[in-house]
């Protein structure tokens, strides 16, 4: 629970406790009215929370669907990029392979005292 949620919970408890103490001082008719209002406020808060959760879940599901829909395109793009890099490396290797072989032969056949 983060700090703002904890503060909100404490404020709600504080209001309930103060309303309960006030009810005791004012009498039972006012207390019943206050309890009804507290119950109504609680129901409204629960409704707001449920709507918020539903909205967050819908946003999450939408983002999840958007990102998973692109995965096929990403895989295809990555395969094309990989194939292009492999082709480039093969071309470079074949272009310089003769020079590399000549250099190795020169070092192997050269005798140093």
Phi and psi in radians as a Rosetta constraint file:
Dihedral C 1 N 2 CA 2 C 2 CIRCULARHARMONIC -1.457 0.35
Dihedral N 2 CA 2 C 2 N 3 CIRCULARHARMONIC 3.028 0.35
Dihedral C 2 N 3 CA 3 C 3 CIRCULARHARMONIC -1.093 0.35
Dihedral N 3 CA 3 C 3 N 4 CIRCULARHARMONIC -0.734 0.35
Dihedral C 3 N 4 CA 4 C 4 CIRCULARHARMONIC -1.181 0.35
Dihedral N 4 CA 4 C 4 N 5 CIRCULARHARMONIC -0.642 0.35
Dihedral C 4 N 5 CA 5 C 5 CIRCULARHARMONIC -1.140 0.35
Dihedral N 5 CA 5 C 5 N 6 CIRCULARHARMONIC -0.706 0.35
Dihedral C 5 N 6 CA 6 C 6 CIRCULARHARMONIC -1.141 0.35
Dihedral N 6 CA 6 C 6 N 7 CIRCULARHARMONIC -0.727 0.35
Dihedral C 6 N 7 CA 7 C 7 CIRCULARHARMONIC -1.095 0.35
Dihedral N 7 CA 7 C 7 N 8 CIRCULARHARMONIC -0.737 0.35
Dihedral C 7 N 8 CA 8 C 8 CIRCULARHARMONIC -1.091 0.35
Dihedral N 8 CA 8 C 8 N 9 CIRCULARHARMONIC -0.703 0.35
Dihedral C 8 N 9 CA 9 C 9 CIRCULARHARMONIC -1.137 0.35
Dihedral N 9 CA 9 C 9 N 10 CIRCULARHARMONIC -0.754 0.35
Dihedral C 9 N 10 CA 10 C 10 CIRCULARHARMONIC -1.135 0.35
Dihedral N 10 CA 10 C 10 N 11 CIRCULARHARMONIC -0.668 0.35
Dihedral C 10 N 11 CA 11 C 11 CIRCULARHARMONIC -1.133 0.35
Dihedral N 11 CA 11 C 11 N 12 CIRCULARHARMONIC -0.725 0.35
Dihedral C 11 N 12 CA 12 C 12 CIRCULARHARMONIC -1.078 0.35
Dihedral N 12 CA 12 C 12 N 13 CIRCULARHARMONIC -0.759 0.35
Dihedral C 12 N 13 CA 13 C 13 CIRCULARHARMONIC -1.113 0.35
Dihedral N 13 CA 13 C 13 N 14 CIRCULARHARMONIC -0.735 0.35
Dihedral C 13 N 14 CA 14 C 14 CIRCULARHARMONIC -1.066 0.35
Dihedral N 14 CA 14 C 14 N 15 CIRCULARHARMONIC -0.774 0.35
Dihedral C 14 N 15 CA 15 C 15 CIRCULARHARMONIC -1.104 0.35
Dihedral N 15 CA 15 C 15 N 16 CIRCULARHARMONIC -0.679 0.35
Dihedral C 15 N 16 CA 16 C 16 CIRCULARHARMONIC -1.149 0.35
Dihedral N 16 CA 16 C 16 N 17 CIRCULARHARMONIC -0.793 0.35
Dihedral C 16 N 17 CA 17 C 17 CIRCULARHARMONIC -1.106 0.35
Dihedral N 17 CA 17 C 17 N 18 CIRCULARHARMONIC -0.745 0.35
Dihedral C 17 N 18 CA 18 C 18 CIRCULARHARMONIC -1.175 0.35
Dihedral N 18 CA 18 C 18 N 19 CIRCULARHARMONIC -0.648 0.35
Dihedral C 18 N 19 CA 19 C 19 CIRCULARHARMONIC -1.148 0.35
Dihedral N 19 CA 19 C 19 N 20 CIRCULARHARMONIC -0.688 0.35
Dihedral C 19 N 20 CA 20 C 20 CIRCULARHARMONIC -1.115 0.35
Dihedral N 20 CA 20 C 20 N 21 CIRCULARHARMONIC -0.759 0.35
Dihedral C 20 N 21 CA 21 C 21 CIRCULARHARMONIC -1.143 0.35
Dihedral N 21 CA 21 C 21 N 22 CIRCULARHARMONIC -0.698 0.35
Dihedral C 21 N 22 CA 22 C 22 CIRCULARHARMONIC -1.121 0.35
Dihedral N 22 CA 22 C 22 N 23 CIRCULARHARMONIC -0.685 0.35
Dihedral C 22 N 23 CA 23 C 23 CIRCULARHARMONIC -1.035 0.35
Dihedral N 23 CA 23 C 23 N 24 CIRCULARHARMONIC -0.757 0.35
Dihedral C 23 N 24 CA 24 C 24 CIRCULARHARMONIC -1.053 0.35
Dihedral N 24 CA 24 C 24 N 25 CIRCULARHARMONIC -0.615 0.35
Dihedral C 24 N 25 CA 25 C 25 CIRCULARHARMONIC -1.390 0.35
Dihedral N 25 CA 25 C 25 N 26 CIRCULARHARMONIC -0.497 0.35
Dihedral C 25 N 26 CA 26 C 26 CIRCULARHARMONIC -1.578 0.35
Dihedral N 26 CA 26 C 26 N 27 CIRCULARHARMONIC -0.475 0.35
Dihedral C 26 N 27 CA 27 C 27 CIRCULARHARMONIC 2.061 0.35
Dihedral N 27 CA 27 C 27 N 28 CIRCULARHARMONIC 2.947 0.35
Dihedral C 27 N 28 CA 28 C 28 CIRCULARHARMONIC -1.241 0.35
Dihedral N 28 CA 28 C 28 N 29 CIRCULARHARMONIC -0.617 0.35
Dihedral C 28 N 29 CA 29 C 29 CIRCULARHARMONIC -1.120 0.35
Dihedral N 29 CA 29 C 29 N 30 CIRCULARHARMONIC -0.794 0.35
Dihedral C 29 N 30 CA 30 C 30 CIRCULARHARMONIC -1.186 0.35
Dihedral N 30 CA 30 C 30 N 31 CIRCULARHARMONIC -0.607 0.35
Dihedral C 30 N 31 CA 31 C 31 CIRCULARHARMONIC -1.112 0.35
Dihedral N 31 CA 31 C 31 N 32 CIRCULARHARMONIC -0.756 0.35
Dihedral C 31 N 32 CA 32 C 32 CIRCULARHARMONIC -1.092 0.35
Dihedral N 32 CA 32 C 32 N 33 CIRCULARHARMONIC -0.724 0.35
Dihedral C 32 N 33 CA 33 C 33 CIRCULARHARMONIC -1.085 0.35
Dihedral N 33 CA 33 C 33 N 34 CIRCULARHARMONIC -0.780 0.35
Dihedral C 33 N 34 CA 34 C 34 CIRCULARHARMONIC -1.130 0.35
Dihedral N 34 CA 34 C 34 N 35 CIRCULARHARMONIC -0.709 0.35
Dihedral C 34 N 35 CA 35 C 35 CIRCULARHARMONIC -1.130 0.35
Dihedral N 35 CA 35 C 35 N 36 CIRCULARHARMONIC -0.701 0.35
Dihedral C 35 N 36 CA 36 C 36 CIRCULARHARMONIC -1.078 0.35
Dihedral N 36 CA 36 C 36 N 37 CIRCULARHARMONIC -0.766 0.35
Dihedral C 36 N 37 CA 37 C 37 CIRCULARHARMONIC -1.137 0.35
Dihedral N 37 CA 37 C 37 N 38 CIRCULARHARMONIC -0.694 0.35
Dihedral C 37 N 38 CA 38 C 38 CIRCULARHARMONIC -1.106 0.35
Dihedral N 38 CA 38 C 38 N 39 CIRCULARHARMONIC -0.741 0.35
Dihedral C 38 N 39 CA 39 C 39 CIRCULARHARMONIC -1.116 0.35
Dihedral N 39 CA 39 C 39 N 40 CIRCULARHARMONIC -0.727 0.35
Dihedral C 39 N 40 CA 40 C 40 CIRCULARHARMONIC -1.107 0.35
Dihedral N 40 CA 40 C 40 N 41 CIRCULARHARMONIC -0.750 0.35
Dihedral C 40 N 41 CA 41 C 41 CIRCULARHARMONIC -1.112 0.35
Dihedral N 41 CA 41 C 41 N 42 CIRCULARHARMONIC -0.681 0.35
Dihedral C 41 N 42 CA 42 C 42 CIRCULARHARMONIC -1.116 0.35
Dihedral N 42 CA 42 C 42 N 43 CIRCULARHARMONIC -0.780 0.35
Dihedral C 42 N 43 CA 43 C 43 CIRCULARHARMONIC -1.101 0.35
Dihedral N 43 CA 43 C 43 N 44 CIRCULARHARMONIC -0.710 0.35
Dihedral C 43 N 44 CA 44 C 44 CIRCULARHARMONIC -1.116 0.35
Dihedral N 44 CA 44 C 44 N 45 CIRCULARHARMONIC -0.732 0.35
Dihedral C 44 N 45 CA 45 C 45 CIRCULARHARMONIC -1.119 0.35
Dihedral N 45 CA 45 C 45 N 46 CIRCULARHARMONIC -0.749 0.35
Dihedral C 45 N 46 CA 46 C 46 CIRCULARHARMONIC -1.094 0.35
Dihedral N 46 CA 46 C 46 N 47 CIRCULARHARMONIC -0.679 0.35
Dihedral C 46 N 47 CA 47 C 47 CIRCULARHARMONIC -1.115 0.35
Dihedral N 47 CA 47 C 47 N 48 CIRCULARHARMONIC -0.795 0.35
Dihedral C 47 N 48 CA 48 C 48 CIRCULARHARMONIC -1.062 0.35
Dihedral N 48 CA 48 C 48 N 49 CIRCULARHARMONIC -0.729 0.35
Dihedral C 48 N 49 CA 49 C 49 CIRCULARHARMONIC -1.101 0.35
Dihedral N 49 CA 49 C 49 N 50 CIRCULARHARMONIC -0.771 0.35
Dihedral C 49 N 50 CA 50 C 50 CIRCULARHARMONIC -1.096 0.35
Dihedral N 50 CA 50 C 50 N 51 CIRCULARHARMONIC -0.719 0.35
Dihedral C 50 N 51 CA 51 C 51 CIRCULARHARMONIC -1.124 0.35
Dihedral N 51 CA 51 C 51 N 52 CIRCULARHARMONIC -0.740 0.35
Dihedral C 51 N 52 CA 52 C 52 CIRCULARHARMONIC -1.083 0.35
Dihedral N 52 CA 52 C 52 N 53 CIRCULARHARMONIC -0.806 0.35
Dihedral C 52 N 53 CA 53 C 53 CIRCULARHARMONIC -1.069 0.35
Dihedral N 53 CA 53 C 53 N 54 CIRCULARHARMONIC -0.732 0.35
Dihedral C 53 N 54 CA 54 C 54 CIRCULARHARMONIC -1.105 0.35
Dihedral N 54 CA 54 C 54 N 55 CIRCULARHARMONIC -0.734 0.35
Dihedral C 54 N 55 CA 55 C 55 CIRCULARHARMONIC -1.108 0.35
Dihedral N 55 CA 55 C 55 N 56 CIRCULARHARMONIC -0.776 0.35
Dihedral C 55 N 56 CA 56 C 56 CIRCULARHARMONIC -1.103 0.35
Dihedral N 56 CA 56 C 56 N 57 CIRCULARHARMONIC -0.730 0.35
Dihedral C 56 N 57 CA 57 C 57 CIRCULARHARMONIC -1.127 0.35
Dihedral N 57 CA 57 C 57 N 58 CIRCULARHARMONIC -0.727 0.35
Dihedral C 57 N 58 CA 58 C 58 CIRCULARHARMONIC -1.110 0.35
Dihedral N 58 CA 58 C 58 N 59 CIRCULARHARMONIC -0.742 0.35
Dihedral C 58 N 59 CA 59 C 59 CIRCULARHARMONIC -1.072 0.35
Dihedral N 59 CA 59 C 59 N 60 CIRCULARHARMONIC -0.757 0.35
Dihedral C 59 N 60 CA 60 C 60 CIRCULARHARMONIC -1.087 0.35
Dihedral N 60 CA 60 C 60 N 61 CIRCULARHARMONIC -0.810 0.35
Dihedral C 60 N 61 CA 61 C 61 CIRCULARHARMONIC -1.109 0.35
Dihedral N 61 CA 61 C 61 N 62 CIRCULARHARMONIC -0.676 0.35
Dihedral C 61 N 62 CA 62 C 62 CIRCULARHARMONIC -1.111 0.35
Dihedral N 62 CA 62 C 62 N 63 CIRCULARHARMONIC -0.811 0.35
Dihedral C 62 N 63 CA 63 C 63 CIRCULARHARMONIC -1.126 0.35
Dihedral N 63 CA 63 C 63 N 64 CIRCULARHARMONIC -0.678 0.35
Dihedral C 63 N 64 CA 64 C 64 CIRCULARHARMONIC -1.096 0.35
Dihedral N 64 CA 64 C 64 N 65 CIRCULARHARMONIC -0.764 0.35
Dihedral C 64 N 65 CA 65 C 65 CIRCULARHARMONIC -1.138 0.35
Dihedral N 65 CA 65 C 65 N 66 CIRCULARHARMONIC -0.697 0.35
Dihedral C 65 N 66 CA 66 C 66 CIRCULARHARMONIC -1.125 0.35
Dihedral N 66 CA 66 C 66 N 67 CIRCULARHARMONIC -0.757 0.35
Dihedral C 66 N 67 CA 67 C 67 CIRCULARHARMONIC -1.279 0.35
Dihedral N 67 CA 67 C 67 N 68 CIRCULARHARMONIC -0.629 0.35
Dihedral C 67 N 68 CA 68 C 68 CIRCULARHARMONIC -1.304 0.35
Dihedral N 68 CA 68 C 68 N 69 CIRCULARHARMONIC -0.456 0.35
Dihedral C 68 N 69 CA 69 C 69 CIRCULARHARMONIC -1.204 0.35
Dihedral N 69 CA 69 C 69 N 70 CIRCULARHARMONIC -0.477 0.35
Dihedral C 69 N 70 CA 70 C 70 CIRCULARHARMONIC -1.481 0.35
Dihedral N 70 CA 70 C 70 N 71 CIRCULARHARMONIC -0.194 0.35
Dihedral C 70 N 71 CA 71 C 71 CIRCULARHARMONIC -1.087 0.35
Dihedral N 71 CA 71 C 71 N 72 CIRCULARHARMONIC -0.650 0.35
Dihedral C 71 N 72 CA 72 C 72 CIRCULARHARMONIC -1.122 0.35
Dihedral N 72 CA 72 C 72 N 73 CIRCULARHARMONIC -0.723 0.35
Dihedral C 72 N 73 CA 73 C 73 CIRCULARHARMONIC -1.160 0.35
Dihedral N 73 CA 73 C 73 N 74 CIRCULARHARMONIC -0.677 0.35
Dihedral C 73 N 74 CA 74 C 74 CIRCULARHARMONIC -1.135 0.35
Dihedral N 74 CA 74 C 74 N 75 CIRCULARHARMONIC -0.726 0.35
Dihedral C 74 N 75 CA 75 C 75 CIRCULARHARMONIC -1.092 0.35
Dihedral N 75 CA 75 C 75 N 76 CIRCULARHARMONIC -0.785 0.35
Dihedral C 75 N 76 CA 76 C 76 CIRCULARHARMONIC -1.098 0.35
Dihedral N 76 CA 76 C 76 N 77 CIRCULARHARMONIC -0.753 0.35
Dihedral C 76 N 77 CA 77 C 77 CIRCULARHARMONIC -1.106 0.35
Dihedral N 77 CA 77 C 77 N 78 CIRCULARHARMONIC -0.753 0.35
Dihedral C 77 N 78 CA 78 C 78 CIRCULARHARMONIC -1.136 0.35
Dihedral N 78 CA 78 C 78 N 79 CIRCULARHARMONIC -0.672 0.35
Dihedral C 78 N 79 CA 79 C 79 CIRCULARHARMONIC -1.097 0.35
Dihedral N 79 CA 79 C 79 N 80 CIRCULARHARMONIC -0.750 0.35
Dihedral C 79 N 80 CA 80 C 80 CIRCULARHARMONIC -1.113 0.35
Dihedral N 80 CA 80 C 80 N 81 CIRCULARHARMONIC -0.764 0.35
Dihedral C 80 N 81 CA 81 C 81 CIRCULARHARMONIC -1.096 0.35
Dihedral N 81 CA 81 C 81 N 82 CIRCULARHARMONIC -0.735 0.35
Dihedral C 81 N 82 CA 82 C 82 CIRCULARHARMONIC -1.124 0.35
Dihedral N 82 CA 82 C 82 N 83 CIRCULARHARMONIC -0.787 0.35
Dihedral C 82 N 83 CA 83 C 83 CIRCULARHARMONIC -1.060 0.35
Dihedral N 83 CA 83 C 83 N 84 CIRCULARHARMONIC -0.703 0.35
Dihedral C 83 N 84 CA 84 C 84 CIRCULARHARMONIC -1.133 0.35
Dihedral N 84 CA 84 C 84 N 85 CIRCULARHARMONIC -0.710 0.35
Dihedral C 84 N 85 CA 85 C 85 CIRCULARHARMONIC -1.177 0.35
Dihedral N 85 CA 85 C 85 N 86 CIRCULARHARMONIC -0.710 0.35
Dihedral C 85 N 86 CA 86 C 86 CIRCULARHARMONIC -1.095 0.35
Dihedral N 86 CA 86 C 86 N 87 CIRCULARHARMONIC -0.768 0.35
Dihedral C 86 N 87 CA 87 C 87 CIRCULARHARMONIC -1.050 0.35
Dihedral N 87 CA 87 C 87 N 88 CIRCULARHARMONIC -0.779 0.35
Dihedral C 87 N 88 CA 88 C 88 CIRCULARHARMONIC -1.082 0.35
Dihedral N 88 CA 88 C 88 N 89 CIRCULARHARMONIC -0.780 0.35
Dihedral C 88 N 89 CA 89 C 89 CIRCULARHARMONIC -1.121 0.35
Dihedral N 89 CA 89 C 89 N 90 CIRCULARHARMONIC -0.685 0.35
Dihedral C 89 N 90 CA 90 C 90 CIRCULARHARMONIC -1.118 0.35
Dihedral N 90 CA 90 C 90 N 91 CIRCULARHARMONIC -0.734 0.35
Dihedral C 90 N 91 CA 91 C 91 CIRCULARHARMONIC -1.087 0.35
Dihedral N 91 CA 91 C 91 N 92 CIRCULARHARMONIC -0.776 0.35
Dihedral C 91 N 92 CA 92 C 92 CIRCULARHARMONIC -1.126 0.35
Dihedral N 92 CA 92 C 92 N 93 CIRCULARHARMONIC -0.717 0.35
Dihedral C 92 N 93 CA 93 C 93 CIRCULARHARMONIC -1.117 0.35
Dihedral N 93 CA 93 C 93 N 94 CIRCULARHARMONIC -0.759 0.35
Dihedral C 93 N 94 CA 94 C 94 CIRCULARHARMONIC -1.205 0.35
Dihedral N 94 CA 94 C 94 N 95 CIRCULARHARMONIC -0.537 0.35
Dihedral C 94 N 95 CA 95 C 95 CIRCULARHARMONIC -1.210 0.35
Dihedral N 95 CA 95 C 95 N 96 CIRCULARHARMONIC -0.673 0.35
Dihedral C 95 N 96 CA 96 C 96 CIRCULARHARMONIC -1.791 0.35
Dihedral N 96 CA 96 C 96 N 97 CIRCULARHARMONIC -0.027 0.35
Dihedral C 96 N 97 CA 97 C 97 CIRCULARHARMONIC -1.079 0.35
Dihedral N 97 CA 97 C 97 N 98 CIRCULARHARMONIC -0.685 0.35
Dihedral C 97 N 98 CA 98 C 98 CIRCULARHARMONIC -1.078 0.35
Dihedral N 98 CA 98 C 98 N 99 CIRCULARHARMONIC -0.787 0.35
Dihedral C 98 N 99 CA 99 C 99 CIRCULARHARMONIC -1.113 0.35
Dihedral N 99 CA 99 C 99 N 100 CIRCULARHARMONIC -0.677 0.35
Dihedral C 99 N 100 CA 100 C 100 CIRCULARHARMONIC -1.142 0.35
Dihedral N 100 CA 100 C 100 N 101 CIRCULARHARMONIC -0.763 0.35
Dihedral C 100 N 101 CA 101 C 101 CIRCULARHARMONIC -1.080 0.35
Dihedral N 101 CA 101 C 101 N 102 CIRCULARHARMONIC -0.761 0.35
Dihedral C 101 N 102 CA 102 C 102 CIRCULARHARMONIC -1.112 0.35
Dihedral N 102 CA 102 C 102 N 103 CIRCULARHARMONIC -0.726 0.35
Dihedral C 102 N 103 CA 103 C 103 CIRCULARHARMONIC -1.109 0.35
Dihedral N 103 CA 103 C 103 N 104 CIRCULARHARMONIC -0.761 0.35
Dihedral C 103 N 104 CA 104 C 104 CIRCULARHARMONIC -1.128 0.35
Dihedral N 104 CA 104 C 104 N 105 CIRCULARHARMONIC -0.734 0.35
Dihedral C 104 N 105 CA 105 C 105 CIRCULARHARMONIC -1.089 0.35
Dihedral N 105 CA 105 C 105 N 106 CIRCULARHARMONIC -0.701 0.35
Dihedral C 105 N 106 CA 106 C 106 CIRCULARHARMONIC -1.105 0.35
Dihedral N 106 CA 106 C 106 N 107 CIRCULARHARMONIC -0.771 0.35
Dihedral C 106 N 107 CA 107 C 107 CIRCULARHARMONIC -1.199 0.35
Dihedral N 107 CA 107 C 107 N 108 CIRCULARHARMONIC -0.611 0.35
Dihedral C 107 N 108 CA 108 C 108 CIRCULARHARMONIC -1.286 0.35
Dihedral N 108 CA 108 C 108 N 109 CIRCULARHARMONIC -0.679 0.35
Dihedral C 108 N 109 CA 109 C 109 CIRCULARHARMONIC -1.541 0.35
Dihedral N 109 CA 109 C 109 N 110 CIRCULARHARMONIC -0.162 0.35
Dihedral C 109 N 110 CA 110 C 110 CIRCULARHARMONIC -1.438 0.35
Dihedral N 110 CA 110 C 110 N 111 CIRCULARHARMONIC 2.228 0.35
Dihedral C 110 N 111 CA 111 C 111 CIRCULARHARMONIC -1.782 0.35
Dihedral N 111 CA 111 C 111 N 112 CIRCULARHARMONIC 2.247 0.35
Dihedral C 111 N 112 CA 112 C 112 CIRCULARHARMONIC -2.003 0.35
Dihedral N 112 CA 112 C 112 N 113 CIRCULARHARMONIC 2.465 0.35
